[in-house]
């Protein structure tokens, strides 16, 4: 794991995140080892935690308030599989008008609370015709088509984590743990590549065809800023997409935000199994 963390190990969260963590640590029950960001429709997974303590994002003095459908905008801490876990129940998005420095604040707070591993989750559109709604895709790579400097606010870096030849921002050991846990729980799961678009509109038929041809497996509007920040802060990263709809450009169907939330919630058991396995394996 040390090799996978080395690219960002010399960077620290900004002072605002550190100050927020100092204020909140006791209210959240102490330092945490595993940090989690729950995407659209997955907020109920906080019920897996015992000894839960919950704060609204506004109470942190650091986190922005999410207004997207399916994002509650809270931080919840507790215990799972003997590990203290901090969960962000929702996130903010670039399409909501937030600048890059705001999109990474949640990851900075998790790092300042002591997390050394993070699990990032999202709802995404499936690009492969053999996919089904509710399938899980554990990320092994990504394509950033928005191309913003997501982590410039954290300070300059000689190299950007995850862009060197032969490197990946997703820890292979965590990928293997996630796939095994999901499949043991009876979830349909595969490894794959996520592509980031800015949103907020869903993709056109022509875009679906182009994205599929590019080699991507799922498409969404989040997560990559958090991946970039986590790596620069030296955290080990796992990321999971829930396929909430499957792109069929020759037989298009209308996708609604409410349908995405419902499909993601139905896949929560598999994501919960992954969360539990990563908590059990998290270094303390």
N, C-alpha and C positions, 0 to 999 in steps of 0.2 A: 504493500500500500504506500510505502514511503516514496517510491518512484512516481506514483500517480499524483502525489501531493506536491512534489518538489517545485513545480513551475510557479506556484503562487505562495509558497510558504513564508516568504519574507514580507508579505503585505498584511495589513491589519484593517479591521473595519474603521470607518470614520469615527471621529470623536462623538458625534451625535448618537451613533449606534451603541458605542461603549457606555456612554452616560445613561442611555435608556436601559441597557441591560443591567447596569448597577442599580438603577431605581427599581427595576421589576423583578430581579432575581429572587428575592425573598417572597414576593407576592406570587410568583410562579412555582415556588417550592424548591428552588435551588438550581444549580447548574444542570444543563442537559447535554447528553452525548449525541443524540440523533435529532436532526431537524427535518421537518417535512413541510412541503407546500401542497395543499390539496386543491386540485383544479375543479372545474365546473362539475357540479353534481356529486362530489365526493365528500362533502363536508361532514356527513354523519359518521365518517370513520373515526372521529374524535371519541366516539362512544367506546372504542377499544381500550382507551386509557383508563386506568384506575387512579384514584386520588387527583381527579381533574381540578385544575384551576383555570379560569377563563377571564380574559380581558378583551374589551373592544379595542380595535386598532387605534381609535382616537385616544384611548387612555395611555398609550405607550409614549406619546409625545414624539414619535419617530415614524411610525408606519402611516402611510396614506390610507384613506378609507376606500375600499373597493365598492364600486357601484354596478358591476357587471352581474348579469343574471346568474344565480347559482353560486355566488361568492359572498359568504356571510360577513367577512371582514373582522375576524377575531383571531387572537392567539390563545391556544389552549396547551397547557403543559400537564403532564402526568407520567404514569409509569406503565410500561408495556414490556413483558418478558424480562423483567428485572432491570430495565434501562429507563432512565428519565428521558422523555421525549418532548420536544416542543413542536407544535403544529401550527402553521399559519392556515387558517380556515378561509382560503381564498387569496387572490392576488389582484394587483392592478395591472393594466395592459397599456401598451403603447397606443392603441387606438382610442383609449379614453383621454388622450391628450397629455399623458405623463411623459416627462423627459427621461432619458436613460438613467440619470442618477437617482430618480425616484423608484424605478422598476427594480433596482437591486437592493433597496433598503431592507427588505425582509430577510434576504440572505445575510446581510451584514449583521442584523440583530441576532439571527440564529448563531452565527459564528461568535458574536460577543457573549452569548449565553453559554458558550462552551462546546457547541456542536462541532464534531469533526467529520461527520458523515451527513449527507443530506439525500432525501428522497424527494424528487420533484415529480408531480403528476399533472396530467392535463387530459382534456377531452379533445379528440382529433378526428379528422376525416380520414377514412381508409382509402388508399389509392390502388390497392391490389384487388382484382376481381374475385379472388377466392376468400377475401376477408368477410367477416360477419360482424354486425353490431354487438358490442360487448367483449370483443376480442381485445387482448392486451398486447401491446408492442413495447418491449423493453429496449430502450434506445442504445445503439452501439455507435451511432454517428448522427450528424445533422448537416443541413444545408441552410445557411442564413441568407435569405434573399432580401432582407431589409438592410443589412450591412451598416448598422450604426455602431459607434464606439460605445458599447454598453457599459464599460467599466472605467471610462476615463476619469470619473470622479474619485476612483480609488487610488489614483496616482499612476505615473508612467511605469512601464515595464519594458525591459529589453526584449523580451519575447512574450508572445501572447499564448497562454496555455491552450493546448489542444490543436494548434495549427502547425506544429512541426511535423516533419516527415515521420510516419510510423507511430504517431502518438494519438491518443484518444482522450477526450475529456471524461469519458464514462469508464469507471473502474471495472475491468473485466471480472474481478472476483464478485463484485456486487451484481453485475449482469447475470452471472451464473446462479448466484443465490436467488435472485428475483425470478428467473425463469423456472428454477426447480420448485420454489415455493408456490408459484401460481399454478403450475401443472399438477402438483400434489393436491392442491385445493380444488382441482377439477376445472380450472379455467383454461380456456383456449389462449395460448400465448406464443409469441415468436419474438425474435430479435429483429430490429429494423432501424431505418433511418427516418428522421423527422425533418421536415422542411418548414421554415418559418416564413409566413407572409404577414403583412401589417394589419389586415382586416380593416374595418369590422365586417365587411360583406363577405359572404362565403364565395367559393371559387366558381368561375364560369366553366362551361363544358370544355372549352378550348384549353383553359388553364389546367383542368384535371388531366387531359390527355398529355400535355407538355410535362406536367409534374411526374406523372407515371413513367413517361419515357426517360426522365432524368435519373431514375433509379431510387427515388424516394418511396417510402412505404406509407407514411402518414403526413398530414398537413395540419398546421395549427397556427395560433396567433400569440404564443406565449413561450415561456420556459427557457429559451436560449439566453436571454439576458441573465437569468438566474444561474444557468450553467456557467456562463463566462465569469460571473462574479465569484461563484463558489470555487472555481478552479484557481482564480487569482488569489483567493484567500487561503488556499491550501487545503480545501475540503475534498473529501472523496465523494463522488457524485454517482447516483443512480437516478434514472428517469424512466417513467412509464406513461405511455399514452393509452387511453381507453378509446377504442374505435367506436364512435357513436353514430356514424353513418358511413356508408360505402359509396365512393364515387362511381357512378355508372353513366358516363357522358353520353352514351347512346340511348339511355333510358332514364333521363333525368327525373329526379323527384325533389320536391320542395323540402328544405331543411329549416326547421324552426328552433330557436334557442331552447324552448321548453322541451322539445323532443331530445335535444342533446343532453340536457340535464337528466331526463328520465333514463336514457340509455346508459349514461355514466353511472347513475345510482344503482342500476341493475348489475353492473360489473364490480360493485364495491367489494364483494367477498374475495375476489381474486387479488385486488389491490390491498385489501386488509391482510391477506396471507403474506404478501410481499413485505408490507410494513412490519408485521410481527417477526418475520424471519430476519429482516435487517436490524430490528431492535435487539433480537437475541444475539446477533453477531457483532453488534457495535462495540468498539473499544471504549472502555470506561476510563 
